Amino acid sequence: MIGLIVVLALLILAVISVVGIYNALVQLRNQVKNAWSQIDVQLKRRHDLIPNLVETAKGYMKHERETFETITQARSQAMGAQSVGDKAKSESALSGALNKFLLTVENYPDLKANQNFLSVQEELKSTENKIAFARQAYNDQVLFLNNKIQMFPSNLIANSFNFKQEEFFELEDEAQREVPEVKF
């Protein structure tokens, strides 16, 4: 009789442990999704600001058609990217196009003094900072989830319930790791 009680107690303890680990994995997975949605919000804001920046500059930079086309193409690709890896790659290309554009702006003193341009540029800079913060928060959540999926005993539960590791949102190349400083 006592042996049956011990077995039942151990079985109940095992079920409680499995449920606890499963719920922790679900919570971490949802935190990763939430963190990704925060990145997505900031990327959309960035994508919405770029046409304003380009439109403001077009009147001043009539001879920079290739630069505008590069930004427009990079923006379109970034907006169409689906996976985390594709988003990271396309956003790196967009950052490169924007960096080239901002360096080109240096040749147009009237544009650098335009209030509309300065306002949109400041919003873009603020958005870039928000993207960096959101990317770090997302990568932190991915790290927590991936650790939980890989570590014993939660890895047994994760494998049983088909939890998958998430991909980090990493920049493509070292040049994109720092926000360029543009001085007027």
Backbone torsions as a table, in degrees:
resi	resn	phi	psi	omega
1	MET	NA	-44.7	179.4
2	ILE	-66.3	-37.4	177.8
3	GLY	-61.5	-38.7	178.5
4	LEU	-66.5	-39.8	178.6
5	ILE	-64.7	-42.1	178.8
6	VAL	-63.7	-43.8	179.2
7	VAL	-63.4	-44.4	177.8
8	LEU	-62.2	-42.4	178.9
9	ALA	-62.4	-43.4	178.3
10	LEU	-65.5	-38.7	178.0
11	LEU	-64.7	-43.6	177.9
12	ILE	-63.6	-42.0	177.9
13	LEU	-62.5	-40.3	178.6
14	ALA	-65.3	-42.8	179.0
15	VAL	-63.8	-43.9	178.4
16	ILE	-61.7	-41.0	178.3
17	SER	-63.2	-45.9	179.8
18	VAL	-62.3	-45.7	179.2
19	VAL	-61.6	-43.0	179.2
20	GLY	-62.5	-44.5	179.0
21	ILE	-66.6	-43.5	178.9
22	TYR	-59.4	-47.2	-179.8
23	ASN	-63.0	-37.6	177.2
24	ALA	-64.1	-40.8	178.1
25	LEU	-64.9	-42.7	178.0
26	VAL	-61.9	-43.7	179.6
27	GLN	-61.9	-44.3	178.8
28	LEU	-65.1	-41.7	177.7
29	ARG	-59.7	-42.3	179.3
30	ASN	-68.6	-34.2	176.5
31	GLN	-66.4	-36.6	176.1
32	VAL	-64.2	-45.5	178.7
33	LYS	-60.6	-42.5	178.3
34	ASN	-63.7	-43.9	179.7
35	ALA	-63.3	-38.9	178.0
36	TRP	-65.1	-39.3	-180.0
37	SER	-64.4	-31.1	176.0
38	GLN	-66.6	-39.2	175.3
39	ILE	-63.9	-45.4	-178.3
40	ASP	-58.7	-40.8	178.3
41	VAL	-60.5	-46.2	-178.5
42	GLN	-69.2	-36.9	177.7
43	LEU	-65.3	-38.8	177.3
44	LYS	-64.0	-42.1	177.5
45	ARG	-59.7	-43.7	178.4
46	ARG	-61.1	-45.8	-179.9
47	HIS	-62.6	-34.7	179.2
48	ASP	-72.9	-30.9	-178.8
49	LEU	-76.5	-31.4	-174.1
50	ILE	-58.8	-46.3	178.6
51	PRO	-59.5	-36.1	177.9
52	ASN	-64.2	-42.6	179.4
53	LEU	-64.0	-46.1	-179.0
54	VAL	-65.3	-44.8	-178.2
55	GLU	-62.0	-40.8	178.7
56	THR	-63.5	-37.5	-175.9
57	ALA	-81.5	-24.3	-173.6
58	LYS	-55.9	-41.5	-178.5
59	GLY	-62.3	-31.3	-178.3
60	TYR	-88.6	-33.2	-171.1
61	MET	-109.3	59.8	-175.6
62	LYS	-62.6	-24.9	-174.8
63	HIS	-97.2	12.4	-175.8
64	GLU	-112.1	37.9	-176.3
65	ARG	-55.9	-42.8	-178.3
66	GLU	-60.7	-39.5	179.0
67	THR	-62.1	-44.6	179.7
68	PHE	-65.1	-40.6	179.7
69	GLU	-65.3	-38.9	178.5
70	THR	-62.6	-44.5	179.1
71	ILE	-64.0	-44.6	-178.6
72	THR	-62.7	-43.6	179.3
73	GLN	-65.6	-44.0	180.0
74	ALA	-63.9	-38.9	178.3
75	ARG	-63.6	-44.0	179.5
76	SER	-61.6	-44.1	179.0
77	GLN	-64.3	-40.2	-180.0
78	ALA	-65.2	-39.7	-179.9
79	MET	-69.1	-26.9	-178.5
80	GLY	-90.2	-9.3	-178.0
81	ALA	-67.1	141.7	-176.6
82	GLN	-108.9	-53.3	-175.0
83	SER	-80.8	164.6	178.9
84	VAL	-60.2	-44.1	-179.8
85	GLY	-63.9	-43.6	178.2
86	ASP	-64.9	-40.0	177.6
87	LYS	-61.3	-46.2	-178.6
88	ALA	-60.9	-44.4	-178.7
89	LYS	-64.9	-47.4	-177.9
90	SER	-70.1	-34.3	177.5
91	GLU	-69.3	-33.1	175.0
92	SER	-64.8	-41.5	177.6
93	ALA	-64.2	-40.0	178.1
94	LEU	-65.0	-41.7	177.3
95	SER	-60.9	-41.5	177.9
96	GLY	-62.3	-42.9	178.7
97	ALA	-64.5	-40.7	178.0
98	LEU	-66.3	-40.2	178.2
99	ASN	-61.0	-43.3	178.6
100	LYS	-62.9	-42.7	178.8
101	PHE	-60.5	-47.7	-178.0
102	LEU	-65.8	-30.8	175.3
103	LEU	-71.3	-35.8	177.9
104	THR	-66.1	-33.6	179.7
105	VAL	-57.3	-29.0	179.7
106	GLU	-54.3	-27.8	-178.3
107	ASN	-81.3	0.6	-175.5
108	TYR	-126.3	86.1	-176.4
109	PRO	-61.1	-33.8	179.4
110	ASP	-65.9	-38.1	178.5
111	LEU	-66.6	-41.5	-179.2
112	LYS	-62.5	-22.5	-179.9
113	ALA	-94.1	-8.2	-177.5
114	ASN	-70.2	124.2	-176.6
115	GLN	-63.1	-40.6	179.3
116	ASN	-61.6	-44.9	179.7
117	PHE	-62.5	-45.6	-179.8
118	LEU	-62.2	-38.6	179.7
119	SER	-65.3	-47.2	179.9
120	VAL	-66.4	-38.5	179.0
121	GLN	-63.1	-40.0	179.0
122	GLU	-66.7	-39.7	176.7
123	GLU	-63.1	-40.1	178.5
124	LEU	-64.1	-42.5	178.3
125	LYS	-62.0	-43.6	177.6
126	SER	-62.2	-40.9	178.7
127	THR	-65.7	-39.8	177.2
128	GLU	-59.2	-40.8	177.7
129	ASN	-65.1	-40.1	178.5
130	LYS	-66.0	-37.8	177.6
131	ILE	-63.0	-44.1	179.9
132	ALA	-61.4	-42.9	178.7
133	PHE	-65.2	-45.0	-179.6
134	ALA	-64.9	-37.1	178.5
135	ARG	-63.9	-41.8	178.8
136	GLN	-64.8	-43.1	179.0
137	ALA	-62.4	-41.7	178.4
138	TYR	-62.7	-49.0	-178.7
139	ASN	-62.5	-34.2	175.6
140	ASP	-63.1	-44.2	179.8
141	GLN	-66.1	-38.8	176.8
142	VAL	-62.5	-42.0	178.3
143	LEU	-60.0	-45.8	179.0
144	PHE	-60.6	-46.7	-179.4
145	LEU	-63.9	-48.7	-178.1
146	ASN	-62.2	-38.9	175.8
147	ASN	-60.4	-45.6	-178.8
148	LYS	-63.1	-39.7	-180.0
149	ILE	-67.2	-32.6	-175.2
150	GLN	-90.2	-22.1	-172.3
151	MET	-90.0	145.8	178.1
152	PHE	-79.0	139.8	3.4
153	PRO	-93.5	-3.6	-177.2
154	SER	-64.2	-23.6	178.0
155	ASN	-63.6	-31.4	177.8
156	LEU	-65.4	-43.1	179.7
157	ILE	-69.9	-43.7	-179.0
158	ALA	-59.7	-44.3	178.9
159	ASN	-66.7	-39.0	-179.4
160	SER	-64.0	-35.9	-177.5
161	PHE	-103.3	13.7	172.6
162	ASN	61.5	39.4	172.8
163	PHE	-75.8	137.4	-178.0
164	LYS	-113.8	146.6	174.8
165	GLN	-68.2	148.0	178.6
166	GLU	-98.6	160.2	-178.4
167	GLU	-92.6	137.4	175.4
168	PHE	-72.4	151.2	175.9
169	PHE	-95.6	94.9	-174.8
170	GLU	-114.3	145.9	177.4
171	LEU	-74.2	150.0	-174.1
172	GLU	-68.3	-48.2	-175.6
173	ASP	-133.7	165.1	-175.4
174	GLU	-62.8	-30.7	-178.6
175	ALA	-64.1	-25.4	-178.6
176	GLN	-87.2	-2.4	-174.1
177	ARG	-76.1	-18.7	179.2
178	GLU	-120.2	141.3	176.3
179	VAL	-74.4	127.8	-178.8
180	PRO	-68.3	146.4	177.5
181	GLU	-101.5	122.1	179.3
182	VAL	-111.2	119.8	-179.7
183	LYS	-108.4	139.0	179.2
184	PHE	-107.2	NA	NA
